[in-house]
Amino acid sequence: MPKGFFYLISAQFASGLADNAFLILGIAFLSEQGYPGWWAPLLKFSFTLSYVLLAPLMGPLADAFAKAKLMAFMNALKVVGVAFVFTSFHPMLAFAIVGMAASAYAPAKYGLMTETVPAEQLVKANAWLEVTVVMSVILGTVCGGLLVAVKNFEFMVLLNQGFIEFFQLSLETQYAGPLLSLIVIYIAAALLNFGIPHVDIKYVQQSMKPIALFHNFYQSNRILWTDPVGQLSLAVTTLFWGIGAVVQFAVLVWAKEALDIPLEQASLLQAVVAIGVIFGAAMAGYKVALHHAFKVLPLGLWLGISLPALVFSSSLWIAIPLMLLTGFAGGMLMVPMNALLQNRGYKLLTAGRSIAVQGFNENASVMIMLGIYSGLLAFEFPLQWIMTFMGAVMTLGILYFMRMASQKTDSTCSAI
């Protein structure tokens, strides 16, 4: 791996860990403040909003500045987002600010990897990065659960009281100390960003006028969606992340309804899925070549079957193996698809623009799926029905994508 690559994944790990812990703390904070349960998915919704609304700006922004410094600045912006929890504004605003920072961080992070890693090592580099991302999910959810659990410890109670009294906050919460811990982690991530060497790659600067930005972004979307390889890989990742976002919350609801497990313990079940993803991502990094990426598509069928199977189970002894296998299939599927999409996008566009298009489509899918999920919960649809619907969408989508992949010509595959 190139010089500075491990600073990149270390900074990603720290920042991602804080993001995932922030979500768990945000859910606990909503419950503490008396919000109904269907608000929880909307925290993730507000987090992803910037990925969609600001996508035309974020690609050119990532290409216009030194990516490592941009990522450090975005970690500082995440600190501001966490601080907004202590204001009188709705918690969704805090998540929107952190999401805005993350939406700029993503094209810079993946763009830097695409610029510095040779094409033949891109699947392996993606495996490294995906494992790091998933490790941040595992330890982030665990960290969030632990921070929720320690709120009643004496030192945390004193820290909460001291912080609230010092800043004369009108907000009453037990989570001031845990949230301050996240600020420390974001600062550490920003410092790690400065260890990444500068990459001297210059792109033709695009106009930053709004109309020009939206036009260029539309053209970038059109280019990727009309390219045979880009279209299929982007479609797979878009569907996967939309369904995956729902699963993240459905696991918590299922644990509470079926097993009566509180949030701080239920968050550990998300980590079980993530462990499976790590093994799947590692396997894909060493076993799947870039030009064989489409061969992993049948793994998506298992995802469609396992989602309803999970929520119909009422035993951890059944659920945990299902979660591990589901995570493994997801990791094996997504690493080659991500590598293929990044390689193709880099050739057709630029690193930053390609990742911004990917982020826009994937997070639009996340918002749509979470909106549907939150609405169905608000209308009190049973979780089993909801996840059966999600599983059917995944299965039908993968079957269609497999049909598309079977029609690829030799000339199309040679473009990979």
Phi, psi and omega in degrees: 000147183293162180300136179088353183298322184282338168294321180299310183286333177291317177296320177299318181299312183296315182293317179293323177301314180294321178302313184288323175294324179298322179296315179297316178295324179297318178297316178296321180296318177300316179297317180298322183275000173091017178283146176292161188298332183287353175288334187303311178298336181286343171296314177295324178301312181292328178298319184274352185302318182293328177303329182269309186289326184257007182304320178300332181274325192291325177297304176300326179297316179295327179279341186273337185238163173299120190296323181295317179292324178297319179295321178298318179296322180291328174294324176295323178293327176297325176300317178299318180299315179298320181299332181292342176299329184277000179267182180275000180284161179295143179304335179300329179294318178301316179291328177294321179292314178298321178295324177298318177296317180295327181292332174276329181295320187297307179296330177293316182295305182289326177296319178297320178295316181295325180288330189256340184259129177300152184304322183290344178255006188290323177296317179295318178296320177297323178297315176303310184293320181294320177298319179295317178300314183290323175300322177293328176292313181300301185288334177292315178292320176297315179300316179299316178297319179294320179293327174294319184291328185272005183300335182265000177293149187301316182294327180286323176298316179295320178296317178301309182297316181297319180294313182296320180289321182297316181267003178052050182281141176278346182283133175255115181208153175266002190250016178295313180299310176303320179293325176296327177298323179294324178300318178299319181294318178297322178295319177298320178297319179297320179294322177296327179301329181286351175276353181278125180296152177289136178253120186270072176241125182252135175249155173295122185287131177274157174295139179264010176289140187307315182296318179294320179299313181293323178295313180297322180292320176299316179296321179297317176300315182298319181298314181290322183284340178263349174282130185303315181288314179298320181299312184290314181295322179292322179296319181295311182293326180295314178295316184300313185289330176295312178293320182299324179295323178293318180301322181304320180272327181297325178299319180293318180293316180299317181298322180287316185284315187273328187238356181056043180263128180290166187304314185296335175269325179296329179299335178292333179292327173300324179294329178297314176301317183295326177298317176299321179298321180301311180295320178295317179296317179296318178298316179297321181299329184256345186246339187250117175281156184302319183283357175250017187301323184292346182290346181272357184304321180302340177298335178296335179294323177297322179300318180295327180280322189285335183298306177292328179299323181297310186283345175276348179278156180229022181224136176295330181294334175271318187292319185296313175300322177299317180296317180297315180293323178296315177297318179300313179297320179297317178295316178297327181282315192280326182298309177296322180295318177297314181298318180296316181294319180292319179296317181290318180296322179296323180288323185273329185234233169229169182301310183294315182295320180298314181291326178296319177296315178300313180297321179300310184291317181294319183280334170297320176296317178301314181297317180296312181295319178292325176298316177296314181298313180297319179296317179295322176295319180298327178271010173063036171289142178297143181300325181298320179294317182299313183285334172295319176298314180297319178297321178295319178299316180296314183296311180296320179297314181294321177300319178294318180293325176296323177294318177299316182295326181292342182264004178294137178271168177298324181292325177294313182294331179290344178284345183289000000 
